[in-house]
Amino acid sequence: MKLELRKIKISDLDFGNEMKVENGKLFIDKEKIISGLKEIPGVKDIKVDIAKPGEKTRIIPVKDVIEPRVKIEGKGSGFPGVTSDVEPCGDGKVNVLSGAAVVTIGDIVGFQEGVIDMWGEGAKWTPFSKTYNIVVDISVEDGLNPHEHEEAVRIAGLRASEIIGEAGRDIEPDEVLNYEIGTNAEETEKYKDLPKIVYVEMLISQGLLHDGYIYGVNSGQILPTLIHPNEELDNAVISGNCVAACDKITTYQHQNNLVILDLYERHGKDINFLGVVLTPELTTLDGKFRTCDYTAKLCKLLGADGVIVSEEGYGNPDSDLVMICSRLEKEGIKTVLITDECSGRDGESQPLTDTASEAVAVVSTGNVSHVVELEKADKVIGDSEAIANLAGGWAGAYNPEDGTMKCELNAVIGSTSEIGFHNASVELY
């Protein structure tokens, strides 16, 4: 498969009478978005706003973030199996409005939505303080159950990104990035002396609005599945969950999965990147044994010498993380884990709910319980009072008298992303 991501760099954002890009500035036709999204079943009303880096703007409660794109050549347009017909993606050419993002907000479906501050202390922790954000506020029809509510919001965000992405269809890119990996046999023949590496990406799959989707299939309904890395970079995997905002893998982060991009950077140089195994995180003991056993089996069948495992969420999935590690290490496959920590506000608590002696190579993406103090915003898109109902927030976390807010990183979108898509850094002593 060969995927060409053609980056059109967006450096400014404003409303206009048509959807277009001129000299790096993206103009948003608000009415076109509103009329297009109102056609989605369950959607009652749509509001559209914009937020730029550096502005004293707060966005809350955030559900998902999506990168606007348009496929100009190849199969699998849009989000295959969700907003378009089921077709294999990962081949062809895609024009990407790089630096722009669709951010969806609205009434809380589950309690684990998030906040984005575009300036100040809050901006330090979320990567989406640096994107030019088109904020889509979605109201749904009365009487929808939580799953219907979530689906309407999820589809609306994806469709908004497609409508906006069309603005880049005929624009010449500023940068073209090519991603190509052949079959296992072809790559192994080319790179006989390089270690073979598999990436295992754990996806939250716990029902109750805690699910990812692959080609429109709920991840809780699959066995661990091998995909070409290009498929994830080309919209095959999307977020449909309200797992804690800090480590929710948004659709934008799937589209730009940094573990995949880093492995691509080293492919053919010091590793042979074999592919991605998507592994569901289930809540039942039988489910955990089944998926962890199957994940290890797939990696062994692929001939992996080493495996990188990234988690989504924390707590219950910690057991899956270390179970996979134990199985792989016992097969002689070197394993590196990527996870955040729930170490308490003082950082003194046990960081994971489970441990294994085989887990000797672990990358931490930060402590979800770290408390940040957010200053008063000049503009709030959404509702600051929502912080009381977010994971990492609490009643009284927002002070209406002075406009300040406190919360754990739990509530900040992407702050401890377990695929490395965040702003946190580590000091070594």
N, C-alpha and C positions, 0 to 999 in steps of 0.2 A: 504494500500500500504506500502511496505517496500523497501526502497532504501539503498543500501550499497555503499558509496563512499569510494573507496580504494585509499588512497593518497600515491603516489610515489613522495617523496620530491626531487625536482631538485635543486641542489646547484651549478651547473656550466653548461656551454654551449659552444659548439664548432662545427665546421664543421667536417664531416667525410665521409667515403665511403659508409656508410650505416646508416639507422635510428636506433638508439639503445640507451639504458640507461645502463651505467656502473658505479656503486658506486656513484649514485646520479648525474652523469654527463650525460647530454643529447647531443648526437651527431646528427647533422642534415645533411642529404643527400640532398644537394641543388638541384641536377639535378632531383631527384625523385619528389620534390615539383614542380619544373618548368614544367616538362613533364606532371604531373597530372593536373595542373591548366590550361595549354594551351588547354586542351580538352574542356574547358567550353566555350559555345557560347559567342562571343563578346570579349573574352580575346585575345589580340594581343601579349603581351610580359609580362614576369615576371622576377623580380629581387629579390634575397633573401639576407638578411644581418642579423647580430645579434647585440644585444645591451645588455650589462650586467650592473647590479647595480654598481654605483660608477664610471663608465667610463664617461669621459667628452663627452658624445654623445647626440645629439639632434635628435628627430624623428619628422618630420613635412611634410605634414599635415596628421594627424592621422584620420582614418575613424572609425575603430572598433577595439576591442580587444576581443579575444576569447581564452578560456582555452582548450588546447589539451587533449582529452579523448578518451577512447574506451570502449564500452559496451561489457562485456564478458559474461553476462548472463541476459536474459530477453528480452522483446519486446522493440521496439522503438530505434533502433540503429541510430547513427549519429544525425541528426536534422530532426525528423519526419515531413513529409509534405514539406520538403525543399530539403534536400540532400538524403532522403530515403523515403520509402513508409510511408503513414500515418498509424501509429500505436500508441496506447496509451503508454506513457512512465511514469516513476515514480516508477516502480518495477524493481528489479534485482540488478546486480552488475556492477559497473563502475570503471575502472582503470583510475585514474586522474594523469596527470603529473603536480603535484602541485608546483607552483612557476615558471612554464613556461607559456608563453603567445604568441599567434600569434597577431601581430599588422599589420593592413593593412593601406597602404598609396597609394598615386597616385594623378593624376590630380584631382583637386577639382570639385566635382559634384555640391554641394551647398556650400555656404560660411561659414557654421558653422562646419568646421572640427577642429582639435586641435593639440596641441604640447605636447610632453613628453620629459623632460630633465632627464637624468639618474644620475645627480649629482647636487650639489649646491642648490641654492635658488629654482629653478624650481622643483627639486626632492622632496622638502618638501611638495609640494602641490598635487602631483599625486600619487596614489597608484601603478601605473605601472612603477615607478622608481625602485621598489623593485622586480619586476619580471624579469626573464631571457627571453628576448624578441626576437622572430624570426620575423623579419620585412619583410613583403611581399609587394613589390612595384608593383602595377598592372597598366599596360597600356591597354587601350581598343581599339577596332577597330574604325576607322573613321566612322562618320555618325550615331553613336548611339545617341538616344535622352537621356536626363538626367535620365529618369526612367530606361531605358535599361542599361545605364552606371552604375547606382547605383546597379542594380540587379547583373550585372556581377561581380562587386567588392565584393558585399555581399556574393555571392555564392563562390567566390574564397577564401575568408577568412575562411568560414566554412569548405570548402574542405581541405584547408591547415591544419586546426586544426585536421581533421580526419586522414589525411596522417601522421602527426607527432604523433598523439595519438596512432597509431598502435605500436609505439616503446615501449609502456608500457603494451601491451597485456599480455605478459608472465612474467612480473616482479612482485615479491612479494611486497606488499605495506608496507610502514613504519607506516601507521596509517589507521585504518578502522573506519569510522563513519557511524552509522545506523540512519536512519530517518523513523519513522513509525507512522502513525495515521490511525485509523480505521474510521468507519462511524460516522456521527454525533450522532446517537443513541448510538453506542458502547462507544464513548468517554464521552458522557454525563452521561451514566450509571456508568462509572468508576470514573468520577470526578464530582459527583453531587453538591458538595459544592463550586466548583471553578467557577469564572466568565468566561463566554464564549466570546472569542475574535476572531474577524474577521479582516483580513488584506486586505484593499482595495488598490490595486496598480494601479495608474493612468498611462496610456501609451500614449505617444504622438501619435496623430492620425489625422494629419492635412493635409495629402496629400503633394504634392510638396516636396517629399523626407523626410517628417516628419511622419514616420510611424513605429510602431513596428509590430511584427508578432507572431501569436500563432498557432502552428502546420501549419505554412505556410500561414495562413489567415491574411490578412491585418487588423490590429486592428481597423481601421476606418470603417470596414464592420460588426462589431459585436455589439450586446447589451452587457452590463456588464455580465461577465461570471465567474461562480464559477469553480475553478480548485483545485485539491489537491496540496499542497505545493511541493510535490515531483516532480510534472510534470515540474515546473519551474527549479528546481535544476537538472533536467535530460534533459535539452535542448529543452523543448517545446516552450520557449519564447526567441526570438532573437531580436537584434536591427537591424533596417533598416532605420535609420534616420540620419540627419545631424543637429539635434537640438544643441544648444550651447554646446560646448565640456565639459564645467564645470559640467553640470547636465545631459548630455546624459547618459542613462543607457546602457552601452555597453553589448554585449552578455556575456562577462566574468562576469560582475556584476549580470546579470540575473542568470547565472549558480551558483553564490555564493551570492545570495541575502541575505544581512545581516539582514534585518528585519525578513525574514523567519527563518534564522538560530538562531536569538535571541529569537524568539517566540518558536521555537523548544526547546531551552535550558530551557525555563520556563514551557513548556507544562507538565501538570501532577504535577507540583510543586505548582505554585500559579496562573496558568491560564489553561483554556481548549481552545486550539488553534483549531478553527473550519475549517479554510481554507483560500484561497486567492480569492478575487474577482478582476478580471482584468477589468478595466474601461477605455474606450477610451476617449480621450480629443478631442472633436470636436469643430469646429469653428463657427457653426451656432447656433443661439439662440434656435431653436427647438431641435437641437442635444444635446445641453447642458441640457435643461429641461428633455429630454428623458433619457439620461444616468444618470443624477443625481437622478432623481426620481426612476429609475430602480435599481440603486446601493443601495439606502436607503431601497427599498422594499426587495431586496435580503437579506440584513443584518438583517432586521426585521424578515423575514421568517426563517432565520437560528437560530433565537433566541439570537442574539448577545447582550451581556451586554455592550461590549466596542468594538470600532473599531479604528484601526490605519490606517490613509490615507497618502500615500506618493505620491508626485507629480513628474512629469517628465517635465522639462522645466520651464519656468516662463512667466509672462505677461498674454497672453490669457488664459492659463490653471489655473491661479490663481482664476478666477471666478468659475470654476468647483470645485476647492478645497474647497472654502468656501461655495458653494451651497450644496455640499455633507455634509459638517459639519453641516450646519443649519438644513437640513432635518433629519439627524441622531439625533442631540441633541433634536429637537422637538419631536422625538419619544421616548425620554428618554434614548437614547443610548449614553454613554460617548464616546467622540471622541478626538483623538490626531492627529494633523497634522504634517507632516514632509515636510519642504520646505526650499529652499534657499531664499535669499533676493537680490533684485536689488535696492540697497540703494544709488547708486551713489558713485563716488570715494571718497567723503568725508564722506560717511556713513550717510548722513543727509536726504536723500530722503525717501519717503514712500516705505517700503520694498516690498509690494505686490500691485497689481493693483486693488484689491478688498478686502473688509473687511466684517466681520459679527460679531455681538455681541456675537454669540454662540461660536466663535473661541477663547476659553480661555486656551487651552492647545496646544501650538505650539512649535515644535522643529526646530530651525534654523540650517542649515548646512553651513551658511557662506554668505558673500556678494560677488556676482559675479563680481562686478565692482572694487574690490580691485586690484590695479596695482602692478605687480611684475617686478623686473628687473633681467634679465637673462644674465649671463656672457657668454663670448665667448666659443664655443664648439671646441674641438679638431677634432671632426668628426660630420658631419651632414648627416643623412640618409633622403633624400628627398630634400626639397628646403626651405631655411630660408626666402626667399622673399615671400613665401606663407602667412606669417603672415599678410601682408597688406590686404589680402582678407578674413581673418578669423573674426568671431564675437569675439570682444575683442581685435582685432588688428587694425592697421591703417597704411596708407601710411607713411613710415618713422619709423615705429616701430622697424624695423631691421636696424642696422647701419653696412653697409658692410665694413666700414673702420676699425672698431675695433671688429666686430663680435658680439657685444652685442645686446640685444633685450629687449623691453618693451612690456607688454601686460596686459590686465585685466585677472583675473581668468577665465572669460568667455572662453578664448582660451586654457586653460589647462585641458586636459582630466581628468575627474573624480574629479576635485578639490572641488566641492560643491555638490557631489552626494546626491540626495534626498532619497536614500535608505541607507545612512550612510556609503557607501563604499568609504571612502576618508581618508585623513590624518589630516584634520582640527580639532582643539580642541577649547574649550570655557573656558574662565576665568569667574568665578562667583564672584560678588562683594557683 
